[in-house]
Amino acid sequence: IGSNLYKLNAVDGNLIKSFGDSGKVEVWTAFSPVLYKNMIVVTSRTKIHGFDKNSGKEKFSIPIFKNKNYIGALPWGGMALDDKKGIIYFGTGNPRPKVYGSKRQGINEGSNTLFAIDLNKKKVLWKFKETFHDLWNLDIAFPPIIADIKVKNKNYEVVICATKIGNILMLERSSGRPIFDIDLIKVPKSKISSEIASPFQIKI
């Protein structure tokens, strides 16, 4: 976790001064970057950044959120790269304050969400939200895993992610469609008069 990305010589540990500004570029991240083609891909608080791996020059910046009316939901659990498809996957944290949401009404789009970002088209490919208007600190804190599986003699390319709720999310990598049925159920209203909780959540 830090506010700079550094390039080091693997032999002697010294900064490679030709990269960025004397060996570093300024970008916040909570987990390791990945290499895709000739780029270093970094997930920051609100954007995906692609830097030239040799010069450190920024090649693109992809916004993660459209209309964020709250704080929190940072990507921090790690990411996975499908280098054949050019897609990265990562989960986001919960909105803040974490157990009281009267000042962040609505479902808090983009929080508690598994994202797929197309690095070639430079856009959010799909997103899957697990918890709506989170009031229980149930961020998606685990790194996703990509795998090829077979279910009932049919092959699937999937991304898999464990969650704090206890779910194992298994989604098709290109579309975000769940491999197994996921149902929503009606849940109780909040007993706090100023809190408008989501009327539905995923059945577990």
Backbone as CSV, one residue per row, in Angstrom:
resi,resn,N_x,N_y,N_z,CA_x,CA_y,CA_z,C_x,C_y,C_z
1,ILE,0.848,-1.189,0.000,0.000,0.000,0.000,0.884,1.240,0.000
2,GLY,0.597,2.157,-0.896,1.388,3.373,-0.924,0.952,4.306,-2.025
3,SER,1.637,5.441,-2.130,1.247,6.481,-3.083,2.176,6.575,-4.273
4,ASN,3.149,5.668,-4.386,4.063,5.680,-5.513,4.311,4.273,-6.035
5,LEU,4.566,4.182,-7.341,4.965,2.935,-7.984,6.433,3.076,-8.365
6,TYR,7.272,2.149,-7.889,8.713,2.225,-8.118,9.170,1.127,-9.080
7,LYS,10.241,1.414,-9.811,10.869,0.403,-10.653,12.289,0.195,-10.151
8,LEU,12.585,-1.061,-9.777,13.875,-1.391,-9.182,14.656,-2.351,-10.065
9,ASN,15.955,-2.234,-9.992,16.837,-3.210,-10.621,16.807,-4.486,-9.780
10,ALA,16.429,-5.605,-10.382,16.269,-6.852,-9.624,17.588,-7.398,-9.103
11,VAL,18.698,-6.970,-9.674,20.009,-7.483,-9.267,20.549,-6.737,-8.056
12,ASP,20.551,-5.401,-8.126,21.163,-4.632,-7.035,20.162,-3.855,-6.180
13,GLY,18.877,-3.843,-6.581,17.861,-3.178,-5.777,17.794,-1.673,-5.930
14,ASN,18.581,-1.120,-6.836,18.583,0.325,-7.028,17.419,0.771,-7.919
15,LEU,16.983,2.015,-7.716,15.956,2.587,-8.569,16.467,2.718,-10.006
16,ILE,15.590,2.428,-10.966,15.908,2.653,-12.370,15.412,4.058,-12.704
17,LYS,16.338,5.006,-12.779,16.009,6.422,-12.850,15.306,6.827,-14.146
18,SER,15.384,5.999,-15.196,14.741,6.343,-16.465,13.230,6.111,-16.431
19,PHE,12.749,5.489,-15.362,11.318,5.202,-15.209,10.629,6.342,-14.478
20,GLY,9.610,6.947,-15.130,8.840,8.002,-14.478,9.699,9.172,-14.040
21,ASP,9.476,9.630,-12.817,10.227,10.737,-12.235,11.321,10.170,-11.348
22,SER,12.497,9.974,-11.939,13.673,9.455,-11.205,13.404,8.101,-10.558
23,GLY,12.641,7.244,-11.260,12.441,5.885,-10.784,11.070,5.580,-10.217
24,LYS,10.167,6.557,-10.220,8.842,6.319,-9.649,7.780,7.131,-10.381
25,VAL,6.523,6.657,-10.290,5.378,7.436,-10.737,4.416,7.539,-9.562
26,GLU,3.707,8.665,-9.488,2.803,8.899,-8.369,1.449,8.276,-8.658
27,VAL,1.090,7.239,-7.916,-0.215,6.598,-8.036,-0.465,5.776,-6.773
28,TRP,-1.663,5.910,-6.198,-2.009,5.162,-4.987,-2.509,3.778,-5.364
29,THR,-2.091,2.783,-4.621,-2.625,1.440,-4.820,-2.569,0.664,-3.516
30,ALA,-3.465,-0.315,-3.382,-3.518,-1.124,-2.164,-2.980,-2.529,-2.374
31,PHE,-2.648,-2.880,-3.623,-2.101,-4.214,-3.876,-1.208,-4.189,-5.110
32,SER,-0.548,-5.297,-5.354,0.458,-5.365,-6.408,-0.130,-5.110,-7.790
33,PRO,0.625,-4.431,-8.654,0.198,-4.249,-10.043,0.389,-5.543,-10.832
34,VAL,-0.125,-5.563,-12.065,0.101,-6.697,-12.958,0.702,-6.180,-14.261
35,LEU,1.399,-7.050,-14.966,1.964,-6.715,-16.270,1.061,-7.254,-17.362
36,TYR,0.699,-6.385,-18.303,-0.103,-6.784,-19.458,0.493,-6.141,-20.696
37,LYS,0.934,-6.990,-21.635,1.637,-6.523,-22.827,2.829,-5.687,-22.380
38,ASN,2.904,-4.430,-22.801,4.047,-3.592,-22.424,3.682,-2.608,-21.316
39,MET,2.625,-2.937,-20.553,2.130,-2.004,-19.545,2.154,-2.580,-18.137
40,ILE,2.281,-1.682,-17.180,2.057,-1.995,-15.771,0.667,-1.477,-15.432
41,VAL,-0.212,-2.352,-14.978,-1.600,-1.984,-14.684,-1.774,-1.865,-13.171
42,VAL,-2.249,-0.708,-12.738,-2.395,-0.393,-11.321,-3.846,-0.004,-11.041
43,THR,-4.390,-0.540,-9.954,-5.735,-0.172,-9.515,-5.619,0.830,-8.373
44,SER,-6.150,2.038,-8.579,-6.092,3.063,-7.539,-7.456,3.207,-6.877
45,ARG,-7.678,4.304,-6.183,-8.935,4.485,-5.440,-10.163,4.513,-6.357
46,THR,-10.039,5.190,-7.495,-11.211,5.384,-8.355,-10.960,5.052,-9.819
47,LYS,-9.723,4.671,-10.180,-9.391,4.457,-11.583,-8.432,3.288,-11.762
48,ILE,-8.395,2.773,-12.999,-7.394,1.806,-13.418,-6.391,2.558,-14.283
49,HIS,-5.109,2.449,-13.944,-4.071,3.150,-14.681,-3.186,2.141,-15.420
50,GLY,-2.800,2.510,-16.633,-1.837,1.719,-17.388,-0.614,2.563,-17.687
51,PHE,0.563,2.107,-17.223,1.812,2.827,-17.437,2.736,2.011,-18.341
52,ASP,3.445,2.698,-19.222,4.463,2.033,-20.025,5.514,1.426,-19.092
53,LYS,5.787,0.136,-19.236,6.658,-0.540,-18.276,8.114,-0.082,-18.375
54,ASN,8.470,0.544,-19.482,9.852,1.019,-19.635,10.011,2.479,-19.221
55,SER,9.120,3.335,-19.710,9.273,4.766,-19.442,8.494,5.257,-18.228
56,GLY,7.410,4.536,-17.863,6.552,4.998,-16.781,5.496,5.975,-17.240
57,LYS,5.432,6.270,-18.536,4.435,7.199,-19.060,3.046,6.571,-18.977
58,GLU,2.068,7.357,-18.528,0.703,6.844,-18.418,0.088,6.676,-19.803
59,LYS,-0.420,5.458,-20.071,-1.019,5.141,-21.370,-2.526,5.300,-21.350
60,PHE,-3.157,5.005,-20.202,-4.602,5.183,-20.091,-5.011,5.294,-18.635
61,SER,-6.235,5.782,-18.431,-6.839,5.887,-17.116,-8.324,5.577,-17.268
62,ILE,-8.801,4.538,-16.609,-10.180,4.071,-16.760,-10.942,4.315,-15.455
63,PRO,-11.977,5.152,-15.463,-12.767,5.368,-14.242,-13.496,4.084,-13.821
64,ILE,-13.551,3.837,-12.516,-14.252,2.671,-11.985,-15.708,2.999,-11.686
65,PHE,-15.951,4.174,-11.111,-17.288,4.558,-10.655,-17.894,5.608,-11.575
66,LYS,-19.220,5.551,-11.749,-19.930,6.562,-12.532,-20.461,7.672,-11.636
67,ASN,-21.362,7.322,-10.732,-21.971,8.313,-9.842,-21.799,7.864,-8.398
68,LYS,-20.689,8.235,-7.812,-20.386,7.811,-6.448,-20.800,8.912,-5.474
69,ASN,-21.819,8.624,-4.639,-22.338,9.622,-3.705,-21.965,9.287,-2.263
70,TYR,-20.841,8.630,-2.077,-20.428,8.179,-0.758,-18.904,8.022,-0.766
71,ILE,-18.313,7.780,0.405,-16.888,7.501,0.491,-16.688,6.002,0.730
72,GLY,-15.460,5.546,0.576,-15.157,4.136,0.759,-15.205,3.368,-0.546
73,ALA,-15.437,2.062,-0.450,-15.516,1.157,-1.612,-14.210,1.104,-2.383
74,LEU,-13.093,1.191,-1.685,-11.803,1.148,-2.376,-11.483,-0.267,-2.840
75,PRO,-10.855,-0.416,-4.004,-10.348,-1.736,-4.413,-9.111,-2.057,-3.570
76,TRP,-9.150,-3.121,-2.792,-7.997,-3.388,-1.928,-7.734,-4.877,-1.682
77,GLY,-8.529,-5.779,-2.234,-8.354,-7.196,-1.930,-7.460,-7.951,-2.898
78,GLY,-6.899,-7.269,-3.896,-6.083,-7.953,-4.903,-6.852,-8.126,-6.204
79,MET,-6.117,-8.395,-7.287,-6.772,-8.559,-8.582,-6.187,-9.745,-9.325
80,ALA,-6.929,-10.194,-10.342,-6.500,-11.298,-11.197,-6.556,-10.827,-12.642
81,LEU,-5.615,-11.291,-13.451,-5.537,-10.906,-14.855,-5.767,-12.118,-15.750
82,ASP,-6.701,-11.970,-16.683,-6.845,-12.931,-17.781,-6.095,-12.319,-18.960
83,ASP,-4.830,-12.731,-19.145,-4.003,-12.067,-20.157,-4.417,-12.416,-21.583
84,LYS,-5.169,-13.510,-21.771,-5.660,-13.839,-23.115,-6.808,-12.918,-23.515
85,LYS,-7.688,-12.608,-22.570,-8.826,-11.745,-22.850,-8.509,-10.265,-22.612
86,GLY,-7.438,-10.000,-21.872,-7.115,-8.624,-21.537,-8.073,-8.029,-20.534
87,ILE,-8.486,-8.835,-19.551,-9.453,-8.398,-18.541,-8.850,-8.575,-17.151
88,ILE,-9.019,-7.566,-16.290,-8.651,-7.715,-14.884,-9.916,-7.766,-14.035
89,TYR,-9.811,-8.467,-12.907,-10.937,-8.646,-11.986,-10.487,-8.255,-10.581
90,PHE,-11.350,-7.557,-9.850,-11.046,-7.175,-8.470,-12.340,-6.852,-7.745
91,GLY,-12.298,-6.922,-6.431,-13.448,-6.576,-5.607,-13.253,-5.232,-4.930
92,THR,-14.355,-4.625,-4.488,-14.277,-3.350,-3.791,-14.780,-3.475,-2.357
93,GLY,-14.384,-2.493,-1.558,-14.763,-2.471,-0.160,-16.168,-1.943,0.065
94,ASN,-16.508,-1.824,1.335,-17.824,-1.352,1.719,-17.851,0.178,1.764
95,PRO,-19.036,0.772,1.650,-19.144,2.229,1.786,-18.944,2.639,3.238
96,ARG,-18.614,3.897,3.430,-18.410,4.440,4.772,-19.410,5.551,5.046
97,PRO,-19.808,5.770,6.322,-19.528,4.938,7.491,-20.046,3.519,7.310
98,LYS,-19.357,2.557,7.876,-19.625,1.164,7.520,-20.891,0.571,8.128
99,VAL,-21.364,1.067,9.263,-22.569,0.472,9.860,-23.704,1.479,10.026
100,TYR,-23.585,2.633,9.382,-24.646,3.641,9.466,-24.682,4.381,8.140
101,GLY,-25.809,4.285,7.426,-25.829,4.794,6.067,-26.874,5.827,5.754
102,SER,-27.361,6.566,6.735,-28.425,7.534,6.470,-27.958,8.674,5.563
103,LYS,-26.649,8.926,5.532,-26.115,9.997,4.688,-25.595,9.477,3.356
104,ARG,-25.803,8.212,3.078,-25.401,7.618,1.786,-26.552,6.744,1.265
105,GLN,-27.681,7.367,1.063,-28.877,6.643,0.664,-28.688,5.945,-0.687
106,GLY,-29.517,4.943,-0.932,-29.443,4.180,-2.175,-28.634,2.913,-2.012
107,ILE,-28.381,2.232,-3.115,-27.676,0.945,-3.046,-26.175,1.114,-2.955
108,ASN,-25.670,2.362,-3.106,-24.226,2.645,-3.088,-23.514,1.868,-4.195
109,GLU,-23.869,2.210,-5.427,-23.363,1.547,-6.623,-21.831,1.506,-6.644
110,GLY,-21.299,0.318,-6.894,-19.851,0.138,-6.998,-19.192,-0.371,-5.735
111,SER,-19.893,-0.280,-4.602,-19.345,-0.846,-3.362,-19.694,-2.328,-3.292
112,ASN,-18.937,-3.106,-2.518,-19.205,-4.537,-2.330,-19.413,-5.233,-3.678
113,THR,-18.567,-4.926,-4.629,-18.789,-5.318,-6.016,-17.559,-5.988,-6.614
114,LEU,-17.792,-7.010,-7.428,-16.735,-7.622,-8.216,-16.754,-6.978,-9.599
115,PHE,-15.621,-6.393,-9.998,-15.510,-5.676,-11.263,-14.703,-6.469,-12.280
116,ALA,-15.062,-6.307,-13.550,-14.255,-6.780,-14.674,-13.960,-5.573,-15.558
117,ILE,-12.676,-5.316,-15.809,-12.258,-4.172,-16.615,-11.575,-4.683,-17.882
118,ASP,-12.076,-4.258,-19.041,-11.466,-4.618,-20.325,-10.339,-3.628,-20.605
119,LEU,-9.091,-4.112,-20.584,-7.936,-3.236,-20.749,-7.739,-2.801,-22.191
120,ASN,-8.280,-3.550,-23.142,-8.148,-3.182,-24.555,-9.202,-2.154,-24.960
121,LYS,-10.445,-2.370,-24.496,-11.520,-1.418,-24.798,-11.537,-0.246,-23.811
122,LYS,-10.740,-0.397,-22.749,-10.585,0.659,-21.741,-11.922,1.070,-21.128
123,LYS,-12.626,0.068,-20.614,-13.922,0.349,-20.000,-14.269,-0.742,-18.991
124,VAL,-15.251,-0.425,-18.130,-15.806,-1.439,-17.229,-16.623,-2.396,-18.082
125,LEU,-16.232,-3.670,-18.091,-16.922,-4.669,-18.908,-18.219,-5.115,-18.233
126,TRP,-18.134,-5.431,-16.954,-19.308,-5.769,-16.161,-18.978,-5.617,-14.688
127,LYS,-20.015,-5.635,-13.862,-19.822,-5.605,-12.416,-20.948,-6.384,-11.748
128,PHE,-20.608,-7.032,-10.654,-21.582,-7.832,-9.914,-21.579,-7.365,-8.466
129,LYS,-22.734,-6.859,-8.017,-22.849,-6.324,-6.652,-23.415,-7.380,-5.719
130,GLU,-22.703,-7.646,-4.627,-23.157,-8.678,-3.701,-24.062,-8.123,-2.603
131,THR,-23.716,-6.995,-2.015,-24.485,-6.429,-0.907,-24.940,-5.026,-1.272
132,PHE,-26.213,-4.752,-1.055,-26.802,-3.456,-1.385,-26.906,-2.601,-0.124
133,HIS,-26.381,-1.358,-0.205,-26.406,-0.443,0.937,-25.902,-1.177,2.185
134,ASP,-24.642,-1.576,2.128,-24.034,-2.398,3.178,-24.065,-1.687,4.536
135,LEU,-24.549,-2.408,5.549,-24.568,-1.907,6.931,-23.823,-2.845,7.880
136,TRP,-23.020,-3.777,7.315,-22.402,-4.836,8.129,-20.914,-5.024,7.870
137,ASN,-20.294,-4.085,7.146,-18.851,-4.175,6.846,-18.523,-5.430,6.047
138,LEU,-19.340,-5.719,5.030,-19.192,-6.954,4.249,-18.513,-6.695,2.902
139,ASP,-17.374,-5.993,2.949,-16.618,-5.738,1.721,-16.088,-7.037,1.115
140,ILE,-15.836,-6.996,-0.183,-15.233,-8.154,-0.859,-13.724,-8.042,-0.694
141,ALA,-13.195,-8.758,0.281,-11.812,-8.558,0.728,-10.828,-9.598,0.211
142,PHE,-11.297,-10.527,-0.612,-10.419,-11.614,-1.048,-10.076,-11.468,-2.529
143,PRO,-8.872,-11.865,-2.928,-8.507,-11.755,-4.348,-9.268,-12.768,-5.194
144,PRO,-9.736,-12.377,-6.370,-10.425,-13.320,-7.253,-9.460,-14.310,-7.883
145,ILE,-10.007,-15.419,-8.352,-9.236,-16.479,-9.009,-9.889,-16.767,-10.356
146,ILE,-9.098,-16.900,-11.399,-9.671,-17.286,-12.687,-9.396,-18.769,-12.927
147,ALA,-10.375,-19.444,-13.527,-10.266,-20.888,-13.738,-11.182,-21.308,-14.884
148,ASP,-10.905,-22.473,-15.439,-11.776,-23.112,-16.422,-12.368,-24.349,-15.767
149,ILE,-13.697,-24.458,-15.762,-14.358,-25.567,-15.075,-15.357,-26.230,-16.016
150,LYS,-15.812,-27.405,-15.605,-16.848,-28.119,-16.353,-18.003,-28.420,-15.409
151,VAL,-19.218,-28.034,-15.815,-20.432,-28.296,-15.044,-21.428,-28.971,-15.978
152,LYS,-21.835,-30.202,-15.613,-22.782,-30.972,-16.425,-22.319,-31.055,-17.885
153,ASN,-21.041,-31.400,-18.028,-20.420,-31.600,-19.343,-20.346,-30.334,-20.195
154,LYS,-20.484,-29.180,-19.560,-20.342,-27.921,-20.281,-19.172,-27.143,-19.696
155,ASN,-18.306,-26.622,-20.568,-17.118,-25.897,-20.136,-17.437,-24.425,-19.894
156,TYR,-16.876,-23.877,-18.818,-17.061,-22.472,-18.478,-15.718,-21.836,-18.139
157,GLU,-15.535,-20.612,-18.612,-14.408,-19.784,-18.186,-14.938,-18.881,-17.084
158,VAL,-14.420,-19.027,-15.863,-15.026,-18.350,-14.718,-14.013,-17.524,-13.933
159,VAL,-14.564,-16.589,-13.167,-13.815,-15.915,-12.117,-14.506,-16.273,-10.810
160,ILE,-13.723,-16.633,-9.801,-14.249,-17.115,-8.520,-13.745,-16.204,-7.413
161,CYS,-14.642,-15.852,-6.493,-14.215,-14.999,-5.383,-14.985,-15.362,-4.120
162,ALA,-14.256,-15.602,-3.038,-14.882,-15.811,-1.729,-15.212,-14.450,-1.126
163,THR,-16.232,-14.410,-0.272,-16.648,-13.138,0.317,-16.832,-13.260,1.826
164,LYS,-16.912,-12.124,2.491,-17.086,-12.116,3.944,-18.411,-12.733,4.382
165,ILE,-19.429,-12.622,3.522,-20.724,-13.202,3.863,-20.622,-14.721,3.982
166,GLY,-19.703,-15.301,3.218,-19.567,-16.756,3.169,-19.944,-17.308,1.817
167,ASN,-20.219,-16.421,0.868,-20.515,-16.861,-0.494,-19.241,-17.173,-1.264
168,ILE,-19.355,-18.063,-2.233,-18.325,-18.263,-3.247,-18.953,-17.813,-4.561
169,LEU,-18.628,-16.614,-4.980,-19.153,-16.101,-6.238,-18.423,-16.783,-7.389
170,MET,-19.175,-17.296,-8.356,-18.593,-17.936,-9.533,-19.325,-17.380,-10.756
171,LEU,-18.621,-16.532,-11.504,-19.232,-15.804,-12.601,-18.495,-16.066,-13.906
172,GLU,-19.239,-16.037,-15.000,-18.624,-16.211,-16.313,-17.723,-15.005,-16.600
173,ARG,-16.482,-15.276,-17.050,-15.483,-14.218,-17.107,-15.804,-13.100,-18.094
174,SER,-16.429,-13.396,-19.193,-16.678,-12.379,-20.216,-17.968,-11.591,-19.979
175,SER,-18.966,-12.239,-19.347,-20.270,-11.594,-19.206,-20.631,-11.214,-17.775
176,GLY,-20.008,-11.867,-16.774,-20.381,-11.648,-15.379,-21.620,-12.414,-14.956
177,ARG,-22.130,-13.257,-15.836,-23.336,-14.031,-15.529,-23.005,-15.141,-14.521
178,PRO,-23.805,-15.277,-13.451,-23.543,-16.342,-12.470,-23.680,-17.732,-13.102
179,ILE,-22.787,-18.628,-12.730,-22.844,-20.013,-13.224,-23.993,-20.756,-12.547
180,PHE,-24.245,-20.453,-11.285,-25.352,-21.054,-10.546,-26.366,-19.959,-10.197
181,ASP,-27.611,-20.367,-10.020,-28.672,-19.404,-9.735,-28.392,-18.615,-8.461
182,ILE,-28.673,-17.334,-8.520,-28.581,-16.458,-7.349,-29.927,-15.762,-7.193
183,ASP,-30.518,-15.893,-6.010,-31.834,-15.319,-5.751,-31.739,-14.124,-4.806
184,LEU,-32.638,-13.165,-4.997,-32.793,-12.057,-4.064,-34.004,-12.329,-3.175
185,ILE,-33.879,-11.968,-1.907,-34.995,-12.129,-0.983,-35.294,-10.791,-0.301
186,LYS,-36.536,-10.624,0.146,-36.915,-9.420,0.859,-36.380,-9.502,2.289
187,VAL,-35.842,-8.390,2.770,-35.230,-8.357,4.103,-35.911,-7.297,4.961
188,PRO,-35.782,-7.360,6.300,-36.473,-6.421,7.194,-36.011,-4.980,7.012
189,LYS,-36.888,-4.057,7.323,-36.539,-2.642,7.310,-35.662,-2.321,8.508
190,SER,-34.896,-1.239,8.381,-34.075,-0.789,9.505,-34.961,-0.232,10.616
191,LYS,-34.548,-0.448,11.850,-35.278,0.087,13.001,-34.867,1.524,13.311
192,ILE,-33.850,2.016,12.592,-33.412,3.406,12.760,-34.219,4.268,11.790
193,SER,-34.913,5.265,12.291,-35.872,6.025,11.485,-35.231,6.721,10.286
194,SER,-33.985,7.154,10.421,-33.326,7.884,9.339,-32.608,6.965,8.350
195,GLU,-32.596,5.673,8.618,-31.875,4.714,7.789,-32.833,4.005,6.828
196,ILE,-32.581,4.178,5.514,-33.390,3.477,4.521,-32.548,2.302,3.981
197,ALA,-32.749,1.148,4.565,-31.997,-0.025,4.170,-32.530,-0.573,2.859
198,SER,-31.702,-1.355,2.171,-32.163,-1.971,0.932,-33.260,-2.983,1.238
199,PRO,-34.346,-3.002,0.475,-35.427,-3.960,0.741,-35.070,-5.375,0.321
200,PHE,-33.994,-5.543,-0.467,-33.611,-6.872,-0.954,-32.120,-7.104,-0.774
201,GLN,-31.767,-8.378,-0.543,-30.370,-8.802,-0.504,-30.281,-10.194,-1.132
202,ILE,-29.058,-10.610,-1.452,-28.851,-11.943,-2.005,-29.178,-12.994,-0.944
203,LYS,-29.891,-14.020,-1.343,-30.200,-15.128,-0.445,-28.933,-15.956,-0.243
204,ILE,-28.621,-16.258,1.028,-27.447,-17.064,1.329,-27.841,-18.363,2.036
